[in-house]
Amino acid sequence: MHLDTLKLVDTLTSRVEFDAGAGMKLVVEPHAPGVYRIRCGKAESVAADIPPGVRAKAHADALLARPEAVGEATAEPLNGSGKGWRLTQGDATLEVGSNPFRLSLLRAGAPVLHLSESGAHFDHDTWTVGFELKQGERIYGLGETAGDLDRRVEIINSDQRAHRALPLAWSPAGWGVHVSTLGQVEHDVGATSAHEYLLTISAQVLDLFLFVGDPGEMLNQFTQLTGRAGQPVLWTMGVWLEQPATHTATQTAELVAEFRRQQIAIDGVMFLPPAAWTYHEAKLLPDWDPERFPDPRQISEVFSRLSTHLSMHTVPAVLAESTTFAELEDRGWLLCNESGEAHVFPGVPATGGKDFGLLDLTHRDTLNVWSERHRHLVEDGVGATACDARFEIPDGVIARGGETGAVLRSLYPALARKALFDAAAGHKVPPEGVVFSSDLFVGAQRQLWQAPPRVPNTWAGLQRTLRNALSIGASGIAVQFHAIGNSEADVAEMTPELYLRWLGMAVFSSNFSFQGHEALLPTSFDEQTRAHIRSWLQWRYRLIPYVLGAIEDAARTGLPVQRSMAMSFPGDSEAWCWDTQYLLGPALLVAPFTQAGTSTKVYLPKGEAWWDLNTGWRYEGGTVWTVECGLGALPVFGREGHMLCLGPTANHTGEFNSARILDEVWMFGMPLHNPVVMRNKIRVMQMQGSSYIKGLEGLRILPSEGLEVKRRGAEVRISRAR
């Protein structure tokens, strides 16, 4: 059916309802400032904000952290006719028309998005919605990308694992679209028809959110709506090492000790699969693998003496060959096929290649037991967990709640990852914990520490991991972890130059790990390269207060740590072309080397001034510069009006003084903004041409040229030098 005929039923400041005929209802809500929610389906399905029923509510909770509307709008007939209505909230306006059905989104009175000729219609359990795309308009978000951050001319299917999709799309022109469903969504972004963004949605009810604003504003509203991540523990911000494939736990501890001897900083070790703990014969609770970890507490103590924390793999599975499989099947705790028997999945690395059954995490008792057991195992000394749970679940597999197909494939990894985070966070306020995972799914933005893609040990591999981080950041995920190379690829392609350029980029990111292959370990390089590595690692630990502050900021704003140029400078179209540059937090512009050489071009966005961290020179924005940098440096620029708060040098976070986490402050021009820094208590106030700052007691202050610092008690005054 097409939504050609609409009859106005009710008008409130918080919602407008229409009769769409054939028992269908259309509800339009000014859901939040700059956000409109459009729902259409059978009247009983869209009547309530929260669907009735336990499973429906569970699905709604997985989709939305804040289902209730908090916005208000004025509603009036469009052009004085009865064929259209206008809903206005602030500078955002949505126009709804009938005969034919029309939607137009306006920002400050200017149109930014329209329905295309395809319009919106429902047929055989599928909604199709089309939007016009302007010539040259760029679309960002929608999950991972191996290439250009602009997703134009791509078809992205949310139910295809290879597509690595996420549900938010936006344009720097000032609009965004999010389809709220666990079901399959296909995004045809101008691939079939060059001037149309066509959504094909497998759902009985159309649930569509439209956003108006700058990208940062839209990401803020999107993550408020769908949920934001918690925070990591301080030690997780330190450097990580992935366990070498041939190593026992003892050998890995010896490698960490060698890192310490060579003054190579490290805080965490990521143990490789298979899972460190799983279900065993005649046991209904998971426990340590006795062959790999005969004395887990002793192993934990060994690494603890080295001031190193552990991450272990886990998987919500039970081996098919075990007697426990049959017992859990009888309990109804495993995902079943249509005949009611527990489905057997082919082996994966986390199960040691052995076939297995999956715990039915939609079953509340199963989920609670699995999460609670991991809480106890964390008490054994494990600091973080790793879990990939987006399995190829066939359409015929059914959960106890009735979920199957695309819905189950999307819901399952969300349940697994949340359970593990809850186990790690315990009762901490705010919740803190880390769960490594490569899974992408609806709601993935609620978790930190997205695992990196596996890429070649080449310049192209470096570009891909960087673009991938920027694309998922544009999709709402705050943190992507980076790996320095790939132990599973051809390690001979990794040169010392590439290694140091990769490491430099990763230092100015959320975080990273060294790979456990001899050719990729920092201890395996020549002394000159190792000296550069040590220098970069010292930079990393000095940056921790700033980067952790950016992560804490993400919990409030939804903005990622690594921010693409299109996201950060939507009004500067020239900046969008420089898609391997990025902002690290709000204050630093980073231009990594993505090919061999010691010189690279950097674009400094217009409308602002930028300060070179390497030279202290000031540059006006809207300019392109060729920058020379040896292997121990990287083009990084401070944004005028901002500050960079740095911590001390360290070999691990245990050396930090928790009472004095900061060491010095760099200023880029006259300070105008409160700095981004962990546990921020530094405040800036402007008065009579000077900046007055509280919270800098005992810190070294490095002002820009032309400024002077005066201290008066607990207050610092920054003024122009006379």
TIDO-536927 format. One record per residue (C-alpha): residue in three letters; x, y, z. Coordinates in pm, whole numbers, padded with zeros to 5 digits, always signed. Each point is the difference from the previous one (the first is absolute). Layout:
<sites>
AlaXYZ...
</sites>
This chain:
<sites>
Met+00000+00000+00000His+00105+00363-00060Leu-00052+00274+00258Asp-00188+00222-00243Thr-00302+00086+00213Leu+00047+00130+00351Lys-00274+00114+00235Leu+00100+00208+00300Val-00118-00173+00320Asp+00169+00186+00286Thr+00245+00286+00046Leu+00209+00050+00314Thr+00325+00187+00059Ser+00170-00339+00049Arg-00159-00199-00286Val-00225+00018-00304Glu-00208-00303-00102Phe-00146-00081-00341Asp-00232-00268-00130Ala+00181-00147-00301Gly-00286-00229-00107Ala-00024-00380-00006Gly+00031-00008+00381Met+00338+00177-00013Lys+00106+00288+00221Leu+00279+00253-00055Val+00149+00168+00309Val+00244+00289-00026Glu+00184+00118+00314Pro+00240+00285+00065His+00199-00255+00196Ala+00280+00230+00120Pro+00150+00331-00109Gly+00088-00048-00367Val-00144-00353-00008Tyr-00326-00128-00152Arg-00132-00352+00042Ile-00231-00143-00268Arg-00185-00323+00069Cys-00251-00169-00226Gly-00176-00334+00020Lys-00312-00167+00132Ala-00170+00234+00246Glu+00047-00232+00297Ser+00373-00036-00074Val+00079+00371+00013Ala-00249+00108+00267Ala+00249-00025+00289Asp+00354+00129+00035Ile+00105-00329+00162Pro-00151-00309-00169Pro-00194-00238+00224Gly+00150-00336+00091Val+00325-00111+00164Arg+00184-00079-00323Ala-00118+00313-00178Lys+00122+00208+00293Ala+00335-00184-00005His+00037+00084-00368Ala-00094+00362+00063Asp+00260+00018+00279Ala+00264-00138-00239Leu-00086+00269-00253Leu-00065+00309+00210Ala+00147+00123+00326Arg-00254+00280+00009Pro-00325-00100-00176Glu-00212+00285+00138Ala-00018+00324-00197Val+00149+00304+00173Gly-00054+00257-00273Glu-00291+00228-00081Ala-00105+00165-00324Thr-00262+00236-00135Ala-00223-00161-00264Glu-00186+00195-00266Pro-00158-00066-00341Leu+00242+00031-00290Asn-00079+00300-00221Gly-00337+00029+00170Ser-00123-00324-00165Gly-00119-00327+00141Lys+00249-00197-00213Gly+00305+00060+00209Trp+00129+00086+00346Arg+00309+00170+00132Leu+00169-00099+00331Thr+00256+00251+00125Gln+00240-00022+00293Gly+00268+00268+00010Asp+00169+00022-00340Ala-00107-00357-00092Thr-00318-00050-00201Leu-00169-00310-00137Glu-00269+00038-00267Val-00242-00288-00059Gly-00226+00000-00306Ser-00254-00234-00160Asn-00131-00071-00350Pro+00279-00101-00062Phe+00175-00068+00330Arg+00288+00240+00056Leu+00265+00061+00267Ser+00233+00299+00003Leu+00259+00081+00264Leu+00107+00364+00037Arg+00276+00168+00196Ala-00038+00370+00073Gly-00265+00011-00273Ala+00225-00157-00268Pro-00089-00351-00132Val+00263-00264+00078Leu-00184-00329-00072His-00304-00111-00204Leu-00169-00328-00080Ser+00090-00114-00352Glu-00249-00113-00263Ser+00016-00348+00155Gly-00173+00152+00305Ala-00091-00238+00281His-00205-00316-00041Phe-00064-00335+00170Asp-00027-00335-00177His+00038-00360+00124Asp+00155+00081+00339Thr+00246+00244-00156Trp+00017+00378+00009Thr+00171+00196-00275Val+00095+00363+00060Gly+00193+00219-00242Phe+00173+00336+00055Glu+00140+00236-00260Leu+00377+00041-00021Lys+00146+00319-00141Gln+00278-00018-00255Gly+00334-00022+00178Glu-00163-00044+00345Arg+00205-00221+00229Ile-00141-00259+00241Tyr+00190-00117+00308Gly-00047-00264+00269Leu-00164-00341-00061Gly+00282-00196+00161Glu+00339-00121-00121Thr+00156+00093-00330Ala+00312-00128-00169Gly+00029+00312-00216Asp-00148+00347-00034Leu-00189+00126+00305Asp-00272+00125-00238Arg-00245-00293-00034Arg-00156+00132-00323Val-00046-00265-00272Glu+00001-00290+00251Ile-00263-00259+00092Ile+00028-00094+00367Asn-00204-00283+00151Ser-00028-00009+00378Asp-00038-00380+00002Gln+00315-00072-00201Arg+00296-00055+00231Ala+00242+00107-00273His-00171+00340-00026Arg+00077+00085+00365Ala-00299+00235+00008Leu-00123+00248+00259Pro-00337+00179-00024Leu+00084+00374-00001Ala+00054+00197-00323Trp+00055+00376-00021Ser+00097+00277-00236Pro+00206+00314+00072Ala-00294+00182-00164Gly-00172-00032+00338Trp-00217-00315+00002Gly+00024-00350+00138Val-00207-00321-00025His-00026-00290+00243Val-00228-00303-00049Ser-00086-00143+00341Thr-00039-00375-00046Leu+00174-00327+00080Gly-00112-00132-00338Gln+00181+00020-00331Val+00054+00341-00160Glu+00156+00056-00341His+00154+00342-00063Asp+00029+00072-00373Val+00195+00326+00014Gly-00028+00117-00359Ala+00127-00328-00143Thr-00311-00103-00200Ser-00127+00351-00063Ala+00269+00268+00023His-00227+00260+00162Glu-00184-00219+00251Tyr+00072-00147+00342Leu-00235-00300+00011Leu-00074-00185+00323Thr-00151-00351-00011Ile-00114-00100+00347Ser-00123-00344+00108Ala-00253+00101+00265Gln-00373+00025+00065Val+00042+00347+00148Leu+00203+00276-00156Asp+00200+00171+00278Leu+00212+00278-00143Phe+00194+00279+00170Leu+00096+00312-00194Phe+00267+00234+00138Val+00068+00365-00075Gly+00323+00183+00090Asp+00377-00013-00023Pro+00152-00351+00014Gly+00109+00043+00363Glu-00352+00104+00101Met-00152-00294-00186Leu+00243-00248+00156Asn-00078+00145+00341Gln-00374-00052-00051Phe+00046-00343-00160Thr+00202-00135+00292Gln-00232+00155+00258Leu-00280-00181-00178Thr+00168-00337-00053Gly+00245-00015+00292Arg+00358+00093+00079Ala+00302-00192+00121Gly+00129-00018+00354Gln+00358+00085+00088Pro+00324-00200+00006Val+00215-00058+00306Leu+00316+00215+00004Trp+00242-00289-00051Thr-00174-00106-00323Met+00121+00327-00157Gly+00358-00130+00010Val+00172-00197-00276Trp-00107-00356-00077Leu+00174-00308-00137Glu-00174-00280-00187Gln+00135-00339+00114Pro+00224-00173-00255Ala-00176-00304-00149Thr+00267-00248+00108His+00035+00129+00357Thr-00112-00153+00324Ala-00107+00237+00276Thr+00346-00034+00157Gln+00176+00088-00326Thr-00222+00304-00042Ala+00088+00113+00352Glu+00369-00033-00090Leu-00062+00219-00307Val-00165+00264+00218Ala+00301-00012+00231Glu+00223+00062-00303Phe-00218+00301-00091Arg+00061+00133+00349Arg+00378-00051-00030Gln+00006+00190-00329Gln-00224+00276+00146Ile-00279-00071-00247Ala-00321+00107+00167Ile-00282-00250+00041Asp-00312-00040+00216Gly-00202-00288-00142Val+00030-00338-00172Met-00271-00136-00230Phe-00002-00379+00014Leu-00094-00174-00323Pro-00295-00238-00051Pro-00123-00258+00071Ala-00212+00118+00290Ala+00178+00004+00335Trp-00307-00145+00164Thr-00286-00208-00126Tyr-00243-00272+00105His+00157-00332+00096Glu-00126-00351+00050Ala-00268-00028+00271Lys+00026+00373+00082Leu-00286+00242-00061Leu+00219+00306+00060Pro+00298+00111-00211Asp+00343-00038+00153Trp+00365+00043-00093Asp+00152-00221-00269Pro+00208-00233+00222Glu+00249-00086-00276Arg+00095+00361-00082Phe-00053+00144+00349Pro+00053-00269+00264Asp+00056+00268+00266Pro-00167+00322-00117Arg+00067+00191+00321Gln+00371-00075-00027Ile+00004+00132-00359Ser-00186+00310+00110Glu+00254+00059+00275Val+00293-00035-00243Phe-00138+00273-00226Ser-00103+00210+00298Arg+00362+00007+00118Leu+00084+00138-00346Ser-00271+00267+00043Thr-00184-00147-00299His-00369-00076-00036Leu-00163-00280-00198Ser-00275-00030-00259Met-00144-00346-00068His-00227-00132-00274Thr-00337-00142+00084Val-00293-00131-00198Pro-00364-00079+00100Ala+00033-00355-00127Val+00016-00360+00116Leu+00183-00269-00196Ala-00236-00236-00184Glu+00205-00303+00101Ser-00041+00066+00374Thr-00263-00147+00232Thr-00075+00355+00114Phe-00138+00070-00349Ala-00281-00253+00052Glu-00076+00130+00351Leu-00025+00362-00115Glu-00208-00111-00298Asp-00245-00166+00240Arg-00019+00320+00203Gly-00084+00199-00311Trp+00311+00212+00040Leu+00131-00044-00357Leu-00117+00145-00330Cys-00214-00258-00178Asn-00098-00085-00354Glu-00359-00036-00121Ser-00019-00359+00128Gly+00073+00116+00355Glu+00350-00149+00013Ala+00302+00210+00093His+00167+00125-00313Val+00363-00105-00052Phe+00229+00268-00143Pro+00329-00077-00178Gly+00314+00071+00202Val+00160+00344+00023Pro+00335+00113+00149Ala-00163+00083+00334Thr-00110-00367+00036Gly+00332-00138-00123Gly-00163-00096-00329Lys-00245-00239+00171Asp-00374-00001-00074Phe-00220+00163+00261Gly-00343+00112+00110Leu-00078+00362+00082Leu-00147+00106+00331Asp-00342+00156-00049Leu+00080+00345+00137Thr-00356+00116-00068His-00093-00228+00291Arg+00032+00220+00310Asp+00126-00276+00231Thr+00266-00107-00249Leu+00117+00357-00052Asn+00014+00074+00372Val+00196-00316+00083Trp+00250+00063-00281Ser+00055+00362+00104Glu+00023-00079+00371Arg+00250-00279-00060His+00224+00242-00188Arg-00024+00240+00291His+00153-00270+00220Leu+00267-00082-00257Val+00097+00368-00019Glu+00066-00025+00371Asp+00263-00263-00086Gly+00211+00279-00147Val-00118+00047-00357Gly-00023+00371-00084Ala-00188-00018-00332Thr-00173-00250-00224Ala-00016-00051-00376Cys-00301-00153-00170Asp-00111-00023-00362Ala-00361-00118+00002Arg-00147+00100-00337Phe-00026-00353-00130Glu-00152-00121-00326Ile-00329-00102+00161Pro-00217-00171-00266Asp-00356+00123-00056Gly-00141-00326+00139Val+00157+00054+00344Ile-00247+00135+00256Ala+00056+00155+00342Arg-00228-00066+00295Gly-00161+00341-00044Gly-00084-00079-00362Glu+00279+00206-00156Thr+00143-00137-00323Gly+00169+00111-00320Ala+00141+00353-00026Val-00155+00104+00332Leu+00181-00275+00190Arg+00327+00061-00186Ser-00013+00365+00102Leu-00122-00050+00356Tyr+00234-00284+00100Pro+00338+00185-00002Ala-00163+00296+00177Leu-00113-00225+00285Ala+00338-00175+00025Arg+00202+00319+00011Lys-00228+00178+00246Ala+00012-00299+00236Leu+00380+00004-00002Phe+00018+00376+00055Asp-00243-00029+00292Ala+00219-00275+00145Ala+00313+00217-00027Ala-00168+00319+00124Gly-00162-00161+00300His-00155+00273+00212Lys+00243+00277-00098Val-00146+00349-00045Pro+00054+00106-00271Pro+00025-00350-00150Glu+00354-00084-00117Gly+00117-00298-00198Val+00145-00121-00329Val-00126-00272-00233Phe+00197-00046-00321Ser-00209-00106-00297Ser-00004+00029-00378Asp-00381-00035-00009Leu-00205+00279-00154Phe-00375+00002+00064Val-00289+00230+00084Gly+00096+00155+00333Ala+00374-00062-00037Gln+00061+00365+00093Arg-00092-00090+00359Gln+00334-00181+00039Leu+00361+00121-00016Trp+00312-00164-00136Gln-00103-00106-00349Ala+00264-00242-00128Pro+00194+00104-00312Pro-00037-00156-00346Arg+00263-00247-00115Val+00192+00179-00274Pro+00320-00060-00201Asn+00334+00120+00136Thr+00015+00269-00269Trp-00066+00371-00039Ala-00341-00096-00138Gly-00061-00197+00321Leu+00085+00307+00210Gln-00242+00210-00205Arg-00274-00259+00037Thr+00019-00030+00379Leu-00004+00380+00027Arg-00295+00049-00236Asn-00182-00282+00176Ala+00036+00178+00336Leu-00124+00328-00146Ser-00298-00165-00170Ile-00125-00188+00305Gly+00059+00317+00201Ala-00227+00180-00245Ser-00252-00281+00064Gly-00014+00060+00376Ile+00273-00229+00141Ala+00232+00200+00222Val+00313-00218+00009Gln+00179-00224-00247Phe+00307-00179+00128His+00292-00023-00248Ala+00248-00280-00064Ile+00356+00080-00108Gly+00001-00231-00299Asn-00152-00344-00035Ser+00166-00319+00124Glu-00217-00206-00238Ala+00114+00184-00316Asp+00335+00009-00182Val+00227+00153+00264Ala+00286+00042-00251Glu-00188+00300-00143Met+00037+00195+00325Thr+00299+00236-00016Pro+00139+00201+00293Glu-00123+00320-00167Leu-00355-00131-00042Tyr+00007-00141+00355Leu+00091+00337+00151Arg-00254+00192-00210Trp-00269-00251+00102Leu+00102+00032+00364Gly-00005+00381-00020Met-00358-00004-00128Ala-00105-00250+00268Val+00158+00207+00279Phe-00232+00283-00106Ser-00309-00225+00012Ser-00223-00165+00259Asn+00252-00279+00063Phe+00194-00284-00161Ser+00180-00331+00041Phe+00323-00149-00122Gln-00038-00324-00195Gly+00139-00328+00126His+00223-00091-00293Glu+00376+00022+00036Ala+00032+00226-00306Leu-00262+00240+00142Leu+00125+00022+00358Pro+00173+00327+00098Thr+00282-00203+00157Ser+00092-00146-00341Phe+00102+00323-00172Asp+00341+00168-00015Glu+00102+00235+00281Gln-00077+00319-00193Thr-00355-00121-00072Arg-00043-00114+00360Ala+00104+00347+00119His-00275+00153-00214Ile-00247-00259+00134Arg+00087+00086+00360Ser-00042+00369-00078Trp-00343-00058-00157Leu-00110-00208+00298Gln+00098+00278+00238Trp-00217+00232-00208Arg-00284-00249+00031Tyr+00009-00001+00379Arg+00022+00378+00014Leu-00313+00015-00219Ile-00207-00237+00218Pro-00168+00276+00208Tyr-00109+00176-00320Val-00115-00314-00185Leu-00184-00135+00303Gly-00162+00342+00034Ala-00118-00031-00361Ile-00148-00343+00082Glu-00174+00141+00307Asp-00124+00279-00227Ala-00143-00265-00235Ala-00213-00128+00288Arg-00157+00348+00013Thr-00007+00105-00366Gly+00025-00315-00210Leu+00293+00145-00194Pro+00275-00251-00088Val+00361+00039+00106Gln+00123+00002-00362Arg-00223+00240-00196Ser-00003+00023-00378Met+00043+00333-00176Ala-00355-00012-00137Met-00137-00048+00351Ser+00215+00271+00155Phe-00019+00261-00277Pro-00332-00044-00183Gly+00015+00358-00127Asp+00340-00047-00168Ser-00050-00222-00307Glu+00373+00013-00080Ala+00071-00174+00333Trp-00217-00300-00095Cys+00250-00101-00270Trp+00274-00050+00261Asp-00156-00317+00140Thr+00312-00147+00163Gln+00038+00311+00218Tyr-00207+00014+00317Leu-00060+00178+00326Leu+00111-00185+00311Gly-00256+00130+00245Pro-00086+00366-00055Ala+00349+00152+00030Leu+00248-00190-00224Leu+00009-00031-00378Val+00202-00307-00105Ala+00129-00064-00353Pro+00160-00348+00001Phe+00247-00110-00263Thr-00182-00244-00230Gln+00286-00058-00242Ala+00378-00014+00013Gly+00205+00317+00030Thr+00080+00280+00243Ser-00228+00269-00143Thr-00377+00012-00026Lys-00268+00254-00083Val-00235+00120+00273Tyr-00322+00196-00037Leu-00086+00230+00290Pro-00378+00069+00008Lys-00115+00352-00060Gly-00147+00235+00255Glu+00253-00091+00271Ala+00371+00029+00073Trp+00223-00302+00070Trp+00320-00042+00201Asp+00266-00253-00108Leu+00086-00219+00302Asn+00347-00069-00145Thr+00108+00361-00065Gly-00242+00220+00195Trp-00080+00195-00318Arg-00347+00139-00063Tyr-00181-00052-00331Glu-00322+00149-00131Gly-00269-00244-00107Gly-00122-00061-00354Thr+00357-00074-00110Val+00202-00298-00126Trp+00354-00050+00127Thr+00279-00245-00075Val+00137-00123+00333Glu+00333-00176+00058Cys+00008-00263+00276Gly+00257-00263+00083Leu-00096-00342+00133Gly-00022+00132+00355Ala-00260+00265-00078Leu-00346+00041-00149Pro-00186+00305-00135Val-00224+00095+00293Phe-00159+00343+00045Gly-00170+00154+00301Arg-00329+00182-00057Glu+00007+00364+00102Gly-00189+00073+00320His+00056-00353+00134Met+00246-00157+00245Leu+00177-00335+00014Cys+00040-00149+00348Leu+00285-00252+00016Gly+00093-00257+00262Pro+00344-00124+00104Thr+00218-00248-00187Ala-00047-00357+00122Asn+00061-00367-00083His-00348-00098+00119Thr-00297+00173+00160Gly+00093-00140+00339Glu+00275+00263+00008Phe-00256+00281-00019Asn-00061+00202+00313Ser-00379-00009+00028Ala+00008+00320+00206Arg+00199+00178-00273Ile-00090-00152-00334Leu+00098+00313-00197Asp+00350+00135-00059Glu-00028+00299-00234Val-00237+00196-00222Trp+00060+00121-00354Met-00203+00300-00118Phe-00089+00076-00359Gly-00064+00373-00002Met-00220+00163+00262Pro-00191-00277+00186Leu-00373+00025-00070His-00126-00355+00066Asn+00009-00226+00303Pro+00257-00270-00081Val-00096-00359-00068Val+00176-00201+00267Met-00092-00293+00224Arg-00194+00090+00315Asn+00004+00357-00124Lys-00010+00269+00265Ile+00175+00270-00204Arg-00223+00295-00086Val+00067+00299-00228Met-00164+00342+00027Gln+00061+00301-00226Met+00001+00353+00135Gln+00131+00324-00150Gly+00214-00170-00265Ser+00163-00249+00239Ser-00075-00362+00094Tyr-00029-00099+00365Ile+00050-00370+00069Lys-00058-00204+00314Gly+00138-00351+00047Leu+00359+00043-00126Glu+00168+00002+00342Gly+00351-00148-00009Leu+00003-00054-00378Arg+00255+00128-00247Ile-00172+00234-00245Leu+00132+00046-00352Pro-00179+00300-00152Ser+00008+00084-00370Glu+00229+00274-00122Gly-00134+00343+00090Leu-00171-00110+00322Glu+00112+00029+00361Val-00098-00197+00310Lys-00069+00151+00341Arg-00089-00213+00301Arg-00211+00131+00286Gly-00076-00267+00256Ala-00199-00278-00163Glu-00076+00213-00304Val+00205+00044-00317Arg-00037+00305-00221Ile+00096-00019-00368Ser+00035+00337-00169Arg+00169+00161-00297Ala+00367+00070+00054Arg+00079+00368+00030
</sites>
